[in-house]
Amino acid sequence: MAHEFEAALILGLVLITIGVLIFNSQASFTPYSYGVYNRGYATDTFYGYQLISSDSGRPIFVGTSLVSSSKTEDLGTFFISTTSSRILTNKRLFSGALFGYNSLNINGNIRDLQLRVLNSNGYGNLILTADNGAIKRIIVDKELSIGSYNIPIQNDGTVEIKAASSGWRIWAPTIYDVQVDANVYNYKSDVKEFIVEPNVTNVDVKLYFTSSTGKIRVKLNDKIILERDVRPEETISLNSNELQTRNSLVIDAWDGSEFRGRVNVIKYSRSQDTGKARLDFFVDEGFYKMMAGKPGRITFDITRVEKPGQMILKIRNSEGNVIFTRVLDVNQDSYSEYFTEIHVKPGVNTFTIEALDSAFWVRDIKVWMMDP
């Protein structure tokens, strides 16, 4: 009886041992196949796997999108003003072969002048010229009788008034007694220049005034874009059709006006931006040797699809070679893909998700290795 009991006990222990071995082998076996799994499988407690790298932060955009941006450029400060002073003078002008000649000169910015001929002997013309340093123009060259004349000038430089020679009348010079009444303007303007890059779609010119009196005039490339009284802050919006590659901004003031302030230019642009998701993971020698029978696994979630299409998954091994590629449709919430020892090398490997013709947001990228 004792031998029968011992035999039954030994048989029972053997059966228990075999049962435990079968249970453990089934519990640790995960089928080696490519597939897609429901959300929730890729957790830090994925059975039979060890999490070796993860990115569970904010969603990452994958695909190509138009990105709007702005850049502010400070063009500096300005102080502009326009003042005027009145000139009222009388002079006798003469010119003759035996008598020489004299003239009346007015320097400055003159728009027009009032000329009164008080007396003349009629022996020659009265000549009025305007010289801006580059061009000398003859405004008047004729005999003027006694009277008043309003003469447009529009000159920044020197205005000269003189009598023409009496010529063959050598016994007397040409004589004009004149009175000149004119306003001479003093302009203090400022010029700012800026460059517009090819991807700029529009620009805001921002004027900030610390003091202002009167009316301002602002020109962009010789075109008036602002001319009026101003508020403490002014914005002038310009589209690409009004801009050039190199732009000149001229700020000046009306008569009797004065302004101080600062000017900025805000450039708005749109450009294409291509995003992809990336996660580095380290494979040590121990994991690498076990991968022949125990493949690794990559899981990730797609949180929002902007444009349906396809994506490509890649693993670049630590030697810089891409052996692993998968092209998948972007039509599910969660993805899971296996990789083997032929796709990676010991060291730092890189997993990337790129869009082919799609655009979407991805998060919770995880790389798993099977437990030893």
Buried (B, 14 or more C-beta within 10 A) or exposed (E): EEEEEEEEEEEEEEEEEEEEEEEEEEEEEBEEEEEBBEBEBBEEEBEEBEBBBBBEEEBBBBBBEEEEEEEEEEBEEBBBBBBBEEBEEEBEBBBBBEBEBEBBEBEBBBBEBBBBBEEBBEBBBBBBBBBEEEEEEEBBEEBBEEEEBEBEBEBBBBBBBBBBBBEEBEEEBBBBBBBBBBBBBEBBBBEBEBEBEEEBEBBBBBBEBEEBBBBBBBBBEEEEBBEEEBEEEBEBEBEEEBBEEEBEBBBBBBEEBBBBBBBBBBBBBEEEEEBBBBBEBBBEEEBBEBBEEBBBBBBBBBEEBBEEBEBBBBBBBBEEEEBBEBEBEBEBEBBBBBBBBEBBBBEBBBBBBBBEEBBBBBBBBBBBBBEE
